[in-house]
């Protein structure tokens, strides 16, 4: 794994621990790199937009928590950095084609 990917993943882990939404602009500031340059570099190395990668990882983390914890779906959303229950449900449905509640029922 490249140094860039490690830094992005470490940033995501910190976001999840503090229940903060991951943001490309915040990551760029932390890395002292212009946001546009960081996004271009990530896209060129991984073939996915950095913002899409951040969202993908949020949803993967949510899926993991939904399948392995007893936390409420609302709490899972907060633990994954979504600011509101509605935002979490909308993003989850867009990303997976199902609601968090439906997903949990199918994996248990």
N, CA and C of each residue as an Amber inpcrd file, in Angstrom:
protein
   324
   0.8410000  -1.1780000   0.0000000   0.0000000   0.0000000   0.0000000
   0.8880000   1.2430000   0.0000000   0.5180000   2.2240000  -0.7700000
   1.3370000   3.4310000  -0.8710000   1.2100000   4.2910000   0.3870000
   2.1450000   5.1960000   0.5220000   2.1340000   6.1140000   1.6590000
   0.8700000   6.9770000   1.6420000   0.4580000   7.4150000   0.4550000
  -0.7520000   8.2330000   0.3470000  -1.9700000   7.4690000   0.8560000
  -2.1080000   6.2380000   0.4220000  -3.2620000   5.4320000   0.8450000
  -3.2250000   5.1910000   2.3510000  -2.0470000   4.9550000   2.9020000
  -1.9140000   4.7650000   4.3510000  -2.3530000   6.0250000   5.0950000
  -1.9350000   7.1870000   4.5980000  -2.3060000   8.4410000   5.2540000
  -3.8150000   8.6700000   5.1790000  -4.4100000   8.3650000   4.0410000
  -5.8550000   8.5170000   3.8820000  -6.5790000   7.5620000   4.8310000
  -6.1300000   6.3200000   4.8990000  -6.7780000   5.3390000   5.7700000
  -6.6070000   5.6970000   7.2560000  -5.4640000   6.2190000   7.6280000
  -5.2560000   6.6570000   9.0110000  -6.1780000   7.8300000   9.3340000
  -6.3290000   8.7410000   8.3820000  -7.2410000   9.8690000   8.5630000
  -8.6700000   9.3600000   8.7640000  -9.0860000   8.3990000   7.9570000
 -10.4200000   7.8260000   8.0920000 -10.6080000   7.1780000   9.4580000
  -9.6180000   6.4490000   9.9210000  -9.7040000   5.8230000  11.2390000
  -9.9090000   6.8790000  12.3310000  -9.1960000   8.0000000  12.2210000
  -9.3590000   9.0820000  13.2010000 -10.7670000   9.6750000  13.1170000
 -11.2710000   9.8220000  11.9010000 -12.6350000  10.3410000  11.7280000
 -13.6490000   9.4130000  12.3860000 -13.4890000   8.1160000  12.1830000
 -14.4190000   7.1510000  12.7680000 -14.3330000   7.1760000  14.2980000
 -13.1240000   7.2920000  14.8270000 -12.9520000   7.3240000  16.2830000
 -13.6020000   8.5560000  16.8980000 -13.5370000   9.6750000  16.1860000
 -14.0840000  10.9260000  16.7250000 -15.4870000  11.2360000  16.2070000
 -16.0440000  10.3150000  15.4060000 -17.3820000  10.4700000  14.8420000
 -17.5010000  11.7470000  14.0070000 -16.4600000  12.0430000  13.2570000
 -16.4230000  13.2110000  12.3900000 -16.5290000  12.7780000  10.9370000
 -17.1670000  13.5940000  10.1410000 -17.2750000  13.3070000   8.7100000
 -15.9230000  13.5280000   8.0400000 -15.4640000  12.5800000   7.2460000
 -14.2080000  12.7880000   6.5150000 -14.4160000  13.8080000   5.4000000
 -13.4450000  14.6830000   5.2340000 -13.5300000  15.7290000   4.2130000
 -12.2010000  15.8340000   3.4780000 -12.2830000  15.9080000   2.1780000
 -11.0800000  16.0370000   1.3570000 -10.3200000  17.2930000   1.7540000
 -11.0240000  18.3930000   1.9650000 -10.3520000  19.6520000   2.3000000
  -9.5970000  19.5510000   3.6270000 -10.1930000  18.8850000   4.6090000
  -9.5260000  18.7180000   5.8990000  -8.2900000  17.8240000   5.7620000
  -8.4210000  16.7560000   5.0010000  -7.2900000  15.8580000   4.7630000
  -6.1570000  16.6010000   4.0560000  -6.5020000  17.3930000   3.0640000
  -5.4880000  18.1580000   2.3270000  -4.7640000  19.1270000   3.2560000
  -5.4930000  19.7770000   4.1270000  -4.8800000  20.6960000   5.0910000
  -3.9330000  19.9460000   6.0100000  -4.3590000  18.7830000   6.4910000
  -3.5000000  17.9700000   7.3620000  -2.2080000  17.5660000   6.6690000
  -2.3190000  17.2480000   5.3770000  -1.1510000  16.8010000   4.6170000
  -0.3630000  17.9590000   4.0090000  -0.8640000  19.1740000   4.2130000
  -0.2310000  20.3780000   3.6750000  -0.0700000  20.3030000   2.1560000
  -1.1420000  19.8610000   1.5050000  -1.1760000  19.7250000   0.0400000
  -2.4460000  20.4100000  -0.4460000  -2.3710000  21.1500000  -1.5460000
  -3.6080000  21.7240000  -2.0780000  -4.6350000  20.6200000  -2.3800000
  -5.9010000  20.9040000  -2.0740000  -6.9720000  19.9230000  -2.2310000
  -7.0150000  19.3510000  -3.6410000  -6.9000000  20.2040000  -4.6440000
  -6.9660000  19.7530000  -6.0310000  -5.8170000  18.8010000  -6.3680000
  -4.6170000  19.1260000  -5.8720000  -3.4580000  18.2700000  -6.1310000
  -3.6360000  16.9130000  -5.4630000  -4.1170000  16.9190000  -4.2360000
  -4.3480000  15.6640000  -3.5120000  -5.3710000  14.8060000  -4.2570000
  -6.4490000  15.4220000  -4.6940000  -7.4910000  14.6870000  -5.4220000
  -6.9510000  14.1050000  -6.7260000  -6.1790000  14.9060000  -7.4650000
  -5.5890000  14.4200000  -8.7250000  -4.6370000  13.2660000  -8.4850000
  -3.7980000  13.3980000  -7.4790000  -2.8150000  12.3580000  -7.1520000
  -3.5290000  11.0510000  -6.7810000  -4.5600000  11.1550000  -5.9610000
  -5.2880000   9.9660000  -5.5390000  -5.9590000   9.3050000  -6.7430000
  -6.5790000  10.0990000  -7.5780000  -7.2500000   9.5690000  -8.7730000
  -6.2410000   8.8890000  -9.6970000  -5.0900000   9.4900000  -9.8620000
  -4.1070000   8.9020000 -10.7770000  -3.5400000   7.5950000 -10.2200000
  -3.4040000   7.4850000  -8.9170000  -2.8550000   6.2620000  -8.3160000
  -3.8820000   5.1430000  -8.1870000  -5.1470000   5.5050000  -7.9200000
  -6.1350000   4.4770000  -7.5770000  -7.3380000   4.3960000  -8.5020000
  -7.4610000   5.3490000  -9.4200000  -8.5550000   5.2870000 -10.3840000
  -9.9210000   5.5540000  -9.7950000  -9.9590000   6.1690000  -8.6320000
 -11.2230000   6.5390000  -7.9910000 -11.0410000   7.9260000  -7.3730000
 -12.0890000   8.7220000  -7.4370000 -12.0180000  10.0540000  -6.8320000
 -11.8450000   9.9060000  -5.3220000 -11.0370000  10.7600000  -4.7380000
 -10.7910000  10.6920000  -3.2980000 -12.0940000  10.8340000  -2.5220000
 -12.9620000  11.7330000  -2.9310000 -14.2400000  11.9060000  -2.2270000
 -15.0740000  10.6280000  -2.3010000 -15.0540000   9.9600000  -3.4450000
 -15.7930000   8.6950000  -3.5890000 -15.1740000   7.6110000  -2.7110000
 -13.8600000   7.5960000  -2.6160000 -13.1810000   6.6200000  -1.7610000
 -13.5610000   6.8340000  -0.2880000 -13.5750000   8.0860000   0.1390000
 -13.9460000   8.3840000   1.5250000 -15.3620000   7.8860000   1.8150000
 -16.2850000   8.1670000   0.9070000 -17.6680000   7.7290000   1.0880000
 -17.7650000   6.2010000   1.0740000 -17.0310000   5.5770000   0.1630000
 -17.0130000   4.1100000   0.0730000 -16.5560000   3.4980000   1.3950000
 -15.4940000   4.0590000   1.9550000 -14.9740000   3.5450000   3.2340000
 -15.9560000   3.7810000   4.3810000 -16.6570000   4.9120000   4.3620000
 -17.6720000   5.1510000   5.3860000 -18.7430000   4.0550000   5.3190000
 -19.1750000   3.7540000   4.1040000 -20.2150000   2.7460000   3.9380000
 -19.7100000   1.3500000   4.3010000 -18.4780000   1.0350000   3.9800000
 -17.9060000  -0.2560000   4.3660000 -17.8420000  -0.3840000   5.8840000
 -17.4560000   0.7100000   6.5360000 -17.3910000   0.7080000   7.9990000
 -18.7950000   0.5050000   8.5700000 -19.7710000   1.1540000   7.9850000
 -21.1590000   0.9980000   8.4280000 -21.6220000  -0.4500000   8.2540000
 -21.3000000  -1.0440000   7.1140000 -21.6910000  -2.4370000   6.8840000
 -21.0620000  -3.3580000   7.9270000 -19.8150000  -3.1170000   8.2330000
 -19.1240000  -3.9240000   9.2400000 -19.8130000  -3.7870000  10.5890000
 -20.1290000  -2.5540000  10.9910000 -20.7740000  -2.3360000  12.2790000
 -22.1880000  -2.9140000  12.3070000 -22.9030000  -2.7660000  11.2070000
 -24.2740000  -3.2930000  11.1610000 -24.2930000  -4.8140000  11.2880000
 -23.2720000  -5.4610000  10.7570000 -23.2500000  -6.9250000  10.8020000
 -22.6180000  -7.4750000  12.0770000 -21.8500000  -6.6400000  12.8060000
 -21.1090000  -7.1830000  13.9460000 -21.4410000  -6.5540000  15.2890000
 -22.2580000  -5.5160000  15.3150000 -22.5410000  -4.8650000  16.5960000
 -24.0440000  -4.7780000  16.8350000 -24.3770000  -4.4750000  18.0660000
 -25.7800000  -4.3050000  18.4310000 -26.1750000  -2.8300000  18.4780000
 -25.2630000  -1.9580000  18.0480000 -25.5570000  -0.5210000  18.0350000
 -26.7760000  -0.2600000  17.1550000 -27.5550000   0.7540000  17.5200000
 -28.7010000   1.1230000  16.6870000 -28.1980000   1.6270000  15.3380000
 -29.0400000   1.5780000  14.3490000 -28.6190000   2.0490000  13.0240000
 -28.2770000   3.5370000  13.0680000 -28.9940000   4.2940000  13.8670000
 -28.6840000   5.7220000  13.9970000 -27.2900000   5.8970000  14.5810000
 -26.9730000   5.1370000  15.6120000 -25.6490000   5.2130000  16.2520000
 -24.5580000   4.7870000  15.2720000 -24.8160000   3.7690000  14.4980000
 -23.8470000   3.3310000  13.4870000 -23.5500000   4.4820000  12.5290000
 -24.5830000   5.1970000  12.1160000 -24.3760000   6.3490000  11.2290000
 -23.4360000   7.3690000  11.8330000 -23.6450000   7.6870000  13.1030000
 -22.7630000   8.6460000  13.7730000 -21.3430000   8.1040000  13.8950000
 -21.2170000   6.8220000  14.2240000 -19.8900000   6.2150000  14.3610000
 -19.1200000   6.2210000  13.0440000 -19.8300000   6.2980000  11.9420000
 -19.1930000   6.3070000  10.6230000 -18.9990000   7.7120000  10.0700000
 -19.3250000   8.7100000  10.8720000 -19.0750000  10.0880000  10.4720000
 -20.2110000  10.7650000   9.7270000 -21.3850000  10.1850000   9.7450000
 -22.5330000  10.8410000   9.1240000 -23.1580000  11.7580000  10.1750000
 -23.4600000  12.9780000   9.7870000 -23.9390000  13.9790000  10.7300000
 -25.3630000  13.7740000  11.2140000 -26.1860000  13.1660000  10.3880000
 -27.5760000  12.9420000  10.7790000 -28.0110000  11.5480000  10.3440000
 -29.0710000  11.0860000  10.9640000 -29.6330000   9.7860000  10.5980000
 -30.0820000   9.8070000   9.1410000 -30.7000000  10.8860000   8.7370000
 -31.2000000  11.0080000   7.3660000 -30.0670000  10.9430000   6.3390000
 -28.9920000  11.6500000   6.6150000 -27.8350000  11.6330000   5.7180000
 -27.2720000  10.2220000   5.6000000 -27.1810000   9.5310000   6.7280000
 -26.6780000   8.1580000   6.7310000 -27.5750000   7.2490000   5.9060000
 -28.8770000   7.2980000   6.1570000 -29.8020000   6.4210000   5.4340000
 -29.7630000   6.6920000   3.9280000 -29.7290000   7.9590000   3.5610000
 -29.6970000   8.3160000   2.1360000 -28.4150000   7.8010000   1.4780000
 -27.2720000   8.0420000   2.1070000 -25.9930000   7.5930000   1.5460000
 -25.9230000   6.0690000   1.4960000 -26.4120000   5.4230000   2.5360000
 -26.3680000   3.9620000   2.5790000 -27.2240000   3.3640000   1.4710000
 -28.4150000   3.8970000   1.2970000 -29.3080000   3.3840000   0.2610000
 -28.7130000   3.6220000  -1.1350000 -28.1340000   4.8010000  -1.3410000
 -27.4990000   5.0860000  -2.6420000 -26.3320000   4.1540000  -2.9070000
 -25.5500000   3.9070000  -1.8770000 -24.3390000   3.1060000  -2.0370000
 -24.5580000   1.6100000  -2.0880000 -25.6310000   1.1390000  -1.4490000
 -25.8260000  -0.3120000  -1.3580000 -27.1280000  -0.7980000  -1.9810000
 -28.0450000   0.1200000  -2.2300000 -29.3300000  -0.2730000  -2.7980000
 -30.3290000  -0.7660000  -1.7660000 -29.9690000  -0.6750000  -0.4860000
 -30.8610000  -1.1140000   0.5850000 -30.7100000  -0.1810000   1.7850000
 -31.6510000  -0.2200000   2.6880000 -31.5490000   0.6090000   3.8900000
 -30.6420000  -0.0880000   4.9150000 -30.1220000   0.6620000   5.8670000
 -29.3130000   0.0300000   6.9150000 -30.0750000  -1.0590000   7.6700000
 -31.3520000  -0.8230000   7.9390000 -32.1520000  -1.8300000   8.6500000
 -32.2920000  -3.1080000   7.8160000 -32.5800000  -2.9560000   6.5420000
 -32.7160000  -4.1250000   5.6680000 -31.3830000  -4.8670000   5.5610000
 -30.3040000  -4.1120000   5.4270000 -28.9800000  -4.7270000   5.3350000
 -28.7070000  -5.5670000   6.5840000 -28.9710000  -4.9890000   7.7530000
 -28.7160000  -5.7090000   9.0040000 -29.5160000  -7.0010000   9.0680000
 -30.7570000  -6.9610000   8.6460000 -31.5880000  -8.1690000   8.6840000
 -31.0530000  -9.2560000   7.7510000 -30.4720000  -8.8680000   6.6240000
 -29.9880000  -9.8610000   5.6690000 -28.6480000 -10.4770000   6.0720000
 -27.8650000  -9.7930000   6.8780000 -26.5340000 -10.3200000   7.2510000
 -26.5310000 -11.0160000   8.5980000 -27.6240000 -10.9950000   9.2700000
 -27.6690000 -11.6430000  10.6060000 -28.2940000 -12.9910000  10.5290000
